[in-house]
């Protein structure tokens, strides 16, 4: 089978400033991703290709991760909506990206398998991951929302409902720890157990699916997921969600341990979930909680030495993907309460990431970290050196592209006015 890289003209990128057109920056990230990591099946152009996929990274070009591809499609749908939803060439990448994902679907049970080679002929029949499938579900709904063709819209919504069937019918939710979704179909065989990000994503996805279908079952699942998250993993002292609850003894699957670790993007997703739940049940207290999470997130995760949000509290390591993803909670919060400080935080994060991690072609490096010893790559000189890992992976590009698009949208005046008050 012929495999062709998606070759596009790259545009050299200057260091980003606050005056840059963020939509142009998002487009440049997208172009760099397609050039370096995109794959066409049996063709050299999207219209001729059977599918479109994306490599995990330039270091692992023969691996494709389902959630990386889904993340890119999610970001592409947002960018297409901001530019021109009727752009046929751009819609080609979306439609054929989902064609590729169908190669990873488990047709004997349900759910997407986590990885394959870039053409989907060597799929890893591994556990299926709840959060990975939820990102695909959100991408499907985002695409359906900008699809005018009734048949196409119906097809995407049906595919999102297929994801809901997977969540509801695969034993991923059970009574262990009082409910909640397991991280994957291994159902507790790792310390991830039932994580915050998985259940926050579930609450967000089901709320969006309710809006798309009007089926009250999905509304109930959204609120149910968030109630479990608030009951089991909320830390009122820190105003953040703990990482996960898992079995204390994994081999015997006994006991319960709530892990007191905190991750940045868990909080960003939870902010979005609280805001969507507020639109479902009208509980104004959800806005107060979202605002509290946002304040605590910035205070806890902001890295002054590196610029951007640390992935884990207390560890000076900023990943482009997760730091950018965190800020989507801030842009969503700004859209609801109009407090410009949230937008300032999101801009600060995006610009700091760009200052340190943006590459010459407009794409983004993988991460930056501070040396704590001489063992990590690039730390031969020892602390306090700072290292940039220039590996190029699809997830970093996707979430940074999405953040720049969201910031551009936040800067647009509302309909019927010339400026935002």
N, C-alpha and C positions, 0 to 999 in steps of 0.2 A: 504494500500500500504506500502511495506517495504521501509524505508528510511535508507540508510547506509552512515555514514561518510566515506569520502575517507581517509583511514588509510595508512599512509606511515611512514617509519622510519625517525625520525628527527635526525639531526646531530647537536650537541652542537656548538654554534657559539662563537668564541672569538671576542673581540672588533675589529672592522674593521680598517685596516690601508691602506695606499695608495699602499702597496705592495701586498695586497690580490688580488687573481684572481677574477676579477669582474664577470666573467661568472659563476664561482663557487658560488659567493655570490648570483647572480640572481637565480641560480638553488636552492639554499638553501631557499631563500624567497618563491619560488614556492612550494617547498616541505612542508614548514610550513603552507602555505595557504591551500594546499590540505588536510593536516592532521587536521587542526583546523576548517576550514570553508567549505571544499568541501563536496558535497552531490552527491551520486549515486542514481539513481532510480532503485529499484527492484534488487539490486545487491550489491556486495562488491568489485568488480573490474570494471575498465572502459570497457574492452571488453564485459562484460556481461550486462552492464548497458544500459538502454534505453536512458538516458541523463546524463549530468553532470551539476550541478549548484553550486552556492556559496552563503553561508549565508551572510546577511548584516554584521553581527558582532557577536562576542561571547556574547554580551549583548542582541542582538535581533536575536536569532538563527532561529526563525520561519518566518523571513522576508527575501526576496531576492529582490534586486534592479536590474532592467534591466541594468542600466549603470555600476553598479559594475561588473556584469557578463561580459558585453561587454568589459570593461576595462581589465579584467583578460584575456579574449581571445585575445585581442590586444597585451598584454604583452607576452602571451604564443606564439603567432605567431612570434613575434620578436625574442624571445629566441630560438624557434625551428629553425628559419632561421640561427641563429648564430651557433647552435650546429650541427644538422643533420636534414634537412627537410624531410628525408625519414624515420625517426624514427616512426615506426608504433604505438608504445605505446603512444608516446607523441601526435601524430596526433589524436589519439582517443579522447583525452581531448578536442581538438579543435572541431572536428566534432560533438561530442555529446554535447558540450556546445552550439553550434548553434541550435542543435535539441531542447534543452531546451528553447532557446530564441523564437523559433517559437511558443511555447505555449503561449507566451505573445503578439503575433501579433494580431492586431485588423483586423479581416477578414471581418468585415462589412464596414470598411472604409479603414484605412491604418495606419501604424506606430505601434511601440511597446508600449504597456502599461508599466507604470513605475515600477510596483512591483507585487509580488505574494508571496505565500508561497514557500518553497524551492523545491516543486515538481510541481509547476505550475498548481495545481488544484483549486486554489483560487486566481484568477487574479483580481487585483484592476482595475475596468473599469474607470480609471481616465483620466484626460487630458494626451495627449501624448506630450512628451518633445522633442523639436527640437535637442538640444545638445546631449541628451541621444541617440537618434536615429542616430545622426551623428557619435558618437563613435562606434556604432555597424557597421555603414557603413565603417568606416576606418578599423575596425577589419576584416570585410569580405574581403576587398580589400587586406589587408596584408596577409590574409590566401590564397586568390586566387593566389597571387604572388609567393607563395612557394608550390603551388600544381601542380604536373606534369600531373596528370590524366586530360585529356581534359574535360570529363564530370563533374568532380568535380570542375575544374576551372570555367567552364561555369555556374555551379550552384551558386557558390559564387558571381560571377560577376552579375548574374541575381538578386540575393538577394540584392546586393548593389544598383542596378538600381531601385529595388523596394523601397529602401530608398529614392532615388532621386525623384521618383514619389510622395512619401509622401510629401516631401518638396515642390515640385512644384505644387501639386494639392490639398493641404489641406487648402489653404488660409493663410499659415504661412508667406508668403511674400505678402505684399500689399503696397499701396501707403502712408499709414500713416507714418509720419516723413520722407517722401521722399523715402520710400522703406525699405529694411531690413527684416530679419526674426524675428518673434516673438519668445519668449522663449518657449512658449507652445501653445497648441490649444485653450487656454483661450483667446488668442489674446489681451493682454493688461489689464487683470483683476488683475494683481499684479504689484508692482513697478519694477520688473525685466524688464518689457516691451520688448524692443529689445536690448539684451545685446551684449557686445563686444565679449565675448567668443563664443556665439552661431554663430555669423556672421563670426568670424575668422575660426571656425571649418567648417562652410559651404564652405568658400573659399578653405580651405585645402582639404575637401572631394571631391568637384567637380573637383578640379585639378587632384587628384588621379584617380577619375573615368574617366576623359578624357584620361589619360594615359592608363587605362585598356581597354577602348573601342574605342578610336579614334573619339568619337562623339563630334563634335564641340559645340553642345548645352551645354555640361557640362563645356567646357572651358569658354564659355560666362557667365555661371552662377557663376563660380569661380571669374572671374574678376569683375562681377557686384556686388557680395557680398562684395568684398574687397574695391571697389570704394565707396560703401555706408559707410562702416566702416571708411574709411579714411576721408570721407566728414563730417560725423555726430559726430563721437566719438573720433577722434584724437585730442589730446591736444598738440599743438606745443610748448607751454611753458614748459611742463614737459616731452615732447617726450614719452608720454605714451597714452594708450587708456583709456578713461573714462569708467566707469562700464556699463551704459545703458542710453537709452532715454525711457521715459514712460509718460503716461498721468499724468498731474498735478492733475486732479480730476478723480480718478479711477472709482467711481460709475457712473459718468456722461460721462466718457471717453472723456474728453475735455482737451485742453491745452497740452503743451509739456514741460517736464522737463528733462534736461540732468544731470544725477547724477554725481557729481564730487567726486566720490570715485574711488579707483584704486585697482585692484586685481592682484596678481602675475601671475597666470597661464593664464589670459587673454593675457598678454604680450608675454609669451612663445609661445602660439598658434599663435598669430599674427606674430611673427618672422617667424615661419614655413610657414604661409600663404603667407607672402611677398616673401619668397624665392621660393616657388612653383609658384607664379604668375610671377616672373621674368623668370622662365623657359618657361612660356606660351607666354609672350609678349616681352621678351628681354629688358625690361626697367631696366637699371642698377641703376636707382635711388632707386629701391626697396631694393637693397643691402645696400645702405647708410641708408635708413630708418630702416632696420632690425638691423643694427649695432647700430644706435642711440637708438632704443628701448632696446637693450641688455645692453648698458651702463647705461641707466636710470633705468632699472629694477634692476640691481645689486645695484646701489646707493640708490634706494628708498626702496627696500624690504629686503635687507640683515639685519639680526638680529644678532648683535654681542653678546648680552646677551644670546641668545638661540641657535645660530648656525642654519643656514638654512634661507629660505626666508619666511618672514611673509606673511600670506594670504592677509591681507589688509594693505595698507600703513598707518603707524602711530599706528598700534596696535600690541603689542608684543605677537603674537600667531602664531606658526608654525605648520601647518598640514603636516604630512608626504606626503600625496597624492598630494596636490597642490604644495608644495615646489618642490617635485621631478618632477612633470609635467612641472613646470616652466623651469627647466634646460634642457628639451628636445629641447627647442628653441635654447639654447646655443650650444648643440652638433650638431644640424642641421646647425647653422651658421658656426661653425668650418669646417664642411664638404664642405662648399661653398667657404669661403675666406681663410681658412688655418691659421687664427689667433689663436695662442695657448692660448691666454688670455681667450677666451670663454671656452675652455676646462678646463682651470684652475678654472674658476668660477664654472663650473659644478661639477668638482671633489671636490672642496671645499664644495659645498652644500651637495653632497652625503656623504662625509666623516663626515661632521658635524651632519647630520641627523643620521648617523650610530652611532656616538659617544654617542649621547644622547638617541636615540629612538630605537636602535636595541635591540631585546630581545634575551634570551639565546638560543632559537631554530632557530634563523636566521630570524624570522619575525620582524615586526615593530609595535611599539606603535602608537596610533592614532594621538597624538599631544603633544606639550609642550607650556606652556604659563606662563607669568609673572603675579603675583597677583597684582591687582590694588585696591583691598579691601579685606575684610574677608568673602565675601559672596560666592565666587566660591569654588567648591570642592577642598580641599587640601590647601586652603588659610586661614585657621583658624588663622595662626600666622601673617597673613597680609603681605603687601609688605615689602621687594622686593623678597619674596620667588618665586621660580620657580617650577612649577608643571608639571609632566609627566602623561598624561592620558594613562593608559596601555590598554584601550579598543583595541581590535584587529578587524579591519574591512577590508573587501576585497579591497576597493579602495586604501587604503594606501599600501597594499602589491603589488597590480598590478602596480601602477605607480613607486614604488621604484624598482620593478623587471625590468620594462622597462628601467628606467634610468641606472641601472647597466649594462644592456645589451648594451645600446647605448654607454656607456663609454668604454666598452670592444671593441666594434666595432671601435670606434674612435682611439683606441690604436693599431689597426692592421695595418701593413704596406700595402700600396697600392699594387695591383697586379703588378708584374714585378719589384718590388724593395724590398730591405731588410729592409729599414727604411724610415720613413717619414721625408722629409727635412723640 
